[in-house]
Amino acid sequence: MLIKTKNVSIRGVYAALPNNEIDLSADSPHFSNKEIKKTLNMIGTKKVFRATDKQTTSDLCFSAAEHLLRDMGWEKESVDAIILVTQTPDFILPSTSCILQSKLGLSPKCIAFDISLGCSGYIYGMYIVSQLIQSGAIKRALLLVGDTISKMVSPSDRSVSLLFGDAGTATAMEYCPNAESISFSLGTDGNGAQHLIVPSGGYRQPRDDTSNHRLLQEDGHIRSMEDLFMNGTEVFNFTTETVPVLLKEITDYCAWEEEDVDFYLLHQANRFMLDFLRRKSGISSEKLLINIEKFGNTSSASIPLLLCDFGDVFSKDEKRNIVLCGFGVGLSWGAAALSIDNLTTSIIYV
């Protein structure tokens, strides 16, 4: 699907990270130093920030949103919608966004709902909020996006345990009659759902007494049915086939040439994949922003975390044309092309 939205402005993006930094190169009881070095060299991570046992996605998103509202001077009564994109909610029900509406002290007239999406979730969330604003239904919204994926990762599964970090983000979006349009391209291929999945814990395959027992699996990794499974080869093939086409599609839709794009912000899946996508898509190295070595793969939060990490670039009174692209679990993908300037950003640790 290709579509443009209008009269929508992104005012600020804040990210909150757990104050729990993990050095991935440290000695591990699960892997040899040789295995660790080989894996880190390929995926590009050096450290991650991981939530504590009692720290949830909503805790991180709350801190990001609270600081963002304060620093932007938005009255809490002026927020018409709060939308949370996460795959690690506080509860099965109620929606975690309802809890955050209360915790943030927003108006009872504020609409609140959750969206269950992963790596493409920030783009989908931007699209839904943009449509609500464009329709005239709301004027201001908080888009909260984040995950604590580390809680569903087996520490003995090398394919994922040295890759994922945790983060929560908040994006302030509002109606602006003079805003330039935002272009979106979105898509889904559920035929690949089994390649990135937590098999047990829903109602198709409920938890039982054995589902959390970590055993040696056929692929040589140790995990349980309640842990994240990733078929790296299939996910890589999907990404390298889909993303270059997606990037060309969204820039063509905007009638942008390569020189018109200032920066590309792609989901930080892993360094090898990002380098491959850059070469295949013909993107110059200085235009592709990468920070996976600092935070790991933070799932749905990786794109807004990029905006915050490179905030000095986007906070200037100078328009930047950017392309955002998320891809992964679902299998699902989304891209957005927009112009941005004077963006308020920050990273906080909680």
C-alpha positions in Angstrom: 0.0 0.0 0.0 1.3 3.5 -0.9 -0.4 6.5 0.6 0.4 10.1 1.6 -0.9 11.9 4.7 -1.0 15.6 5.2 -1.2 18.3 8.0 0.9 16.1 10.4 4.0 17.3 12.1 6.5 15.3 14.3 7.5 17.6 17.1 9.7 15.5 19.4 11.1 12.0 20.0 12.4 10.8 23.4 13.9 7.4 24.2 14.2 5.8 27.6 16.8 3.0 28.2 17.1 0.8 31.3 20.0 1.9 33.5 21.5 -1.6 33.1 24.3 -1.7 30.6 25.5 -5.1 29.5 29.0 -5.5 28.0 28.4 -8.3 25.5 32.1 -9.1 25.1 32.4 -10.1 28.7 33.0 -13.7 29.7 29.8 -15.8 29.4 28.9 -19.1 31.0 27.0 -20.0 27.9 29.5 -19.4 25.1 33.3 -19.5 24.5 35.2 -16.3 24.0 35.7 -17.4 20.4 32.0 -17.8 19.8 31.2 -14.5 21.4 33.8 -12.6 19.3 32.7 -14.3 16.0 29.0 -13.5 16.7 29.6 -9.9 17.7 31.8 -9.2 14.7 29.0 -10.3 12.4 26.0 -8.7 14.1 27.9 -5.5 15.1 26.7 -5.2 18.7 29.1 -4.3 21.5 26.7 -3.5 24.4 23.0 -3.4 25.1 20.7 -2.0 27.8 18.4 -4.6 29.4 15.4 -4.1 31.6 15.5 -5.4 35.1 13.2 -8.2 36.3 10.5 -5.8 37.5 11.0 -3.2 34.7 8.5 -3.3 31.8 8.0 -1.7 28.5 5.4 0.6 30.0 7.9 1.8 32.6 10.3 2.9 29.8 7.6 4.4 27.6 6.2 6.3 30.6 9.5 7.9 31.4 10.1 8.9 27.8 6.6 10.4 27.5 6.7 12.2 30.9 10.0 13.9 30.0 8.8 14.7 26.5 5.6 16.3 27.6 7.4 18.4 30.2 10.2 19.6 27.9 7.9 20.4 25.1 5.5 22.2 27.4 2.5 20.3 26.3 -0.5 20.4 28.7 -1.6 16.9 29.4 -5.2 17.8 28.8 -4.2 18.7 25.2 -3.2 15.1 24.3 -6.1 13.5 22.4 -4.7 10.0 21.8 -2.1 7.7 23.2 -1.1 4.7 21.1 1.3 2.0 22.3 3.1 -0.3 19.8 4.7 -3.2 21.6 4.9 -7.0 21.7 5.8 -7.1 25.4 2.7 -5.6 27.1 2.3 -5.5 30.9 -0.8 -7.8 30.8 -2.8 -9.9 28.4 -5.6 -7.5 29.3 -6.2 -4.6 29.8 -4.4 -2.7 27.1 -1.2 -1.3 28.5 -2.0 2.1 26.8 -5.0 2.4 29.2 -2.6 2.0 32.1 -0.3 4.6 30.7 -3.2 7.1 30.1 -3.9 7.0 33.8 -0.3 7.0 34.9 0.6 10.0 32.7 -2.5 11.9 34.0 -4.0 12.4 30.6 -7.6 13.4 30.0 -10.4 10.7 30.2 -11.4 11.9 26.8 -8.0 10.7 25.4 -8.4 7.6 23.3 -5.9 4.8 24.0 -5.2 1.5 22.4 -2.3 -1.0 21.8 -0.9 -2.3 18.5 1.0 -5.6 18.5 3.8 -5.2 16.0 7.6 -5.5 16.2 10.3 -4.3 13.8 7.9 -2.4 11.5 5.8 -1.1 14.3 7.1 2.5 14.4 6.2 3.1 10.8 2.7 1.5 11.3 2.2 3.6 14.4 3.2 6.8 12.6 0.8 5.9 9.8 -2.2 5.3 12.1 -1.6 8.5 14.1 -1.2 10.5 10.9 -4.5 9.2 9.6 -6.3 10.1 12.9 -4.8 13.6 12.8 -5.5 14.1 9.1 -9.1 13.1 9.6 -9.6 15.9 12.0 -10.5 13.4 14.8 -7.6 14.5 17.0 -5.1 17.3 17.2 -2.3 15.9 19.3 -1.1 12.4 20.0 1.6 10.4 21.8 3.0 7.5 19.9 4.7 5.2 22.4 6.9 2.4 20.9 9.1 -0.1 22.6 9.9 -3.6 23.7 11.7 -5.6 26.4 12.6 -8.4 24.0 15.4 -9.6 26.3 12.7 -11.1 28.6 11.8 -13.6 25.9 15.3 -14.5 24.9 17.1 -17.7 26.0 20.6 -16.7 27.3 21.9 -20.0 25.8 20.6 -19.2 22.2 23.5 -17.5 20.5 21.3 -16.5 17.5 19.5 -14.0 19.6 21.0 -13.6 23.1 23.9 -11.4 21.9 21.7 -9.3 19.7 18.7 -7.8 21.5 18.4 -4.8 23.8 15.5 -3.0 25.4 14.1 0.5 25.0 10.9 2.5 25.2 10.2 5.7 23.1 7.7 8.5 22.9 6.9 10.6 19.8 4.9 13.8 19.9 2.7 14.3 16.8 0.3 17.1 16.1 -1.9 18.8 13.5 0.0 21.4 11.5 -1.7 23.0 8.4 1.6 23.9 6.8 3.3 20.5 7.3 4.7 18.8 4.3 3.1 15.4 3.4 4.4 12.1 4.8 4.5 9.2 2.4 4.0 5.6 3.5 4.5 2.2 2.0 3.3 -0.8 4.1 3.0 -4.5 3.5 2.7 -7.9 5.1 3.6 -11.6 4.3 2.2 -13.8 7.0 3.4 -16.9 5.2 6.7 -16.2 6.9 5.3 -15.8 10.4 6.9 -19.0 11.7 10.4 -17.7 11.0 10.4 -15.2 13.9 8.1 -16.4 16.7 7.5 -17.2 20.3 5.6 -20.5 19.9 4.0 -20.9 23.3 2.0 -18.5 25.5 -0.9 -17.5 23.4 -4.2 -19.4 22.9 -3.1 -21.4 19.9 -0.5 -23.1 22.0 -1.1 -22.2 25.7 1.6 -22.5 28.3 1.9 -25.8 30.1 4.3 -27.4 32.6 6.9 -28.2 30.0 6.7 -25.1 27.7 9.4 -23.2 29.6 11.9 -26.0 29.8 15.0 -25.0 27.8 16.2 -27.9 25.7 18.6 -28.4 22.8 16.7 -27.8 19.6 17.2 -29.1 16.1 19.1 -26.0 15.0 21.7 -26.5 17.8 20.5 -23.7 20.1 19.1 -24.1 23.6 15.7 -22.5 24.2 12.1 -23.3 25.4 8.8 -22.9 23.6 8.3 -19.6 25.5 11.6 -18.2 24.1 12.0 -16.2 20.9 12.9 -18.3 17.9 14.5 -16.7 14.8 15.3 -18.5 11.6 18.2 -16.1 10.7 18.6 -17.4 7.1 14.9 -17.0 6.2 14.7 -13.5 7.9 17.9 -12.4 6.0 16.5 -13.7 2.7 13.2 -11.9 3.3 14.9 -8.7 4.2 17.3 -8.5 1.3 14.6 -9.3 -1.2 12.0 -6.8 0.3 13.9 -3.8 1.6 15.8 -2.6 -1.5 12.5 -2.7 -3.5 10.7 -0.9 -0.6 13.3 1.9 -0.5 13.1 2.4 -4.2 9.3 2.3 -4.1 9.0 5.0 -1.4 11.5 7.4 -3.0 9.9 7.0 -6.4 6.5 7.7 -4.9 8.0 11.0 -3.5 9.8 11.7 -6.8 13.1 11.8 -4.8 16.4 11.1 -6.5 19.2 9.7 -4.4 20.7 13.2 -3.9 17.4 14.4 -2.5 17.6 12.0 0.5 19.7 13.3 3.3 19.5 10.2 5.6 18.2 6.7 5.7 17.1 5.3 9.1 16.6 1.6 8.9 15.6 -0.9 11.6 18.8 -1.9 13.4 18.5 -5.6 12.7 22.2 -6.4 12.6 25.3 -4.8 11.1 26.0 -7.4 8.4 22.4 -7.0 7.1 22.6 -3.2 7.2 25.8 -3.2 5.3 24.4 -5.6 2.7 21.2 -3.5 2.3 23.3 -0.4 1.9 25.3 -1.9 -0.9 22.4 -3.5 -2.7 20.3 -0.3 -2.5 23.2 1.9 -3.6 23.1 4.1 -0.5 26.3 6.0 0.4 27.8 5.1 3.8 27.4 8.6 5.2 23.7 8.6 4.6 22.9 5.3 6.4 22.7 6.0 10.1 23.8 3.1 12.3 24.0 2.7 16.1 23.5 -1.0 16.7 26.9 -1.2 18.3 25.6 1.1 21.1 22.2 -0.4 21.8 21.8 -3.7 19.9 18.6 -4.6 18.1 15.8 -2.8 20.1 12.9 -4.1 17.9 10.2 -1.5 17.3 12.2 1.2 19.2 15.2 1.1 16.9 14.1 3.8 14.5 13.0 6.4 17.1 16.2 5.6 19.0 18.2 6.5 15.9 16.3 9.8 15.7 17.3 10.5 19.3 20.9 9.3 19.0 21.5 11.5 16.0 19.3 14.3 17.5 21.9 17.0 16.9 21.3 16.5 13.1 17.6 16.8 13.3 17.2 19.5 15.9 18.6 22.2 13.6 16.5 24.8 11.8 17.3 23.0 8.5 15.0 20.7 6.6 16.2 17.1 6.2 14.7 14.6 3.9 14.7 11.3 5.6 13.5 7.7 4.8 12.5 5.5 7.6 12.2 1.7 7.1 11.2 -1.1 9.5 11.1 -4.8 8.6 10.9 -8.1 10.4 8.5 -10.1 12.6 5.2 -10.8 10.9 6.6 -10.9 8.4 5.9 -7.2 8.0 7.5 -4.1 6.5 6.9 -0.4 6.3 8.7 2.7 5.1 8.0 6.4 5.5 9.5 9.4 3.6 9.3 12.8 5.2 11.0 16.1 5.8 12.0 17.0 9.4 13.6 19.9 11.3 13.6 21.5 14.7 13.0 18.1 16.3 13.2 17.9 20.1 15.1 14.7 21.1 16.7 13.2 24.2 17.8 9.8 25.6 17.2 9.2 29.3 18.2 6.3 31.5 15.8 4.9 34.1 
